[in-house]
C-alpha cells in the first residue's frame, strides 16, 4: 500500500504520496529542509504516514 504524508507547518499544504516508506522519507526530509529550513526524524515521519492509493503513473 502506498503512503501519504502531509506537512503540518502553518500555512503549508504540501503533501506527497509514494509507493512505500523507504521512498517517501527522503522526499519529506527534502521538503522540510528546503521549505522550512528544518529537519524531521524518520521515526516522526513514519508515525504520521497514512495509507493511500498508489500514485498515478
URPE-V950208 format. One record per run of one state. SS is the DSSP state (A for helix, B for strand, O for the rest). FROM is the first residue (numbers start at 0). TO is the last residue. Records with the same first field share a line. If there is no record, write none. Layout:
SS = FROM-TO ; FROM-TO
This chain:
O = 0-0 ; 6-13 ; 18-19 ; 36-40 ; 47-48 ; 52-56
B = 1-5 ; 14-17 ; 49-51
A = 20-35 ; 41-46
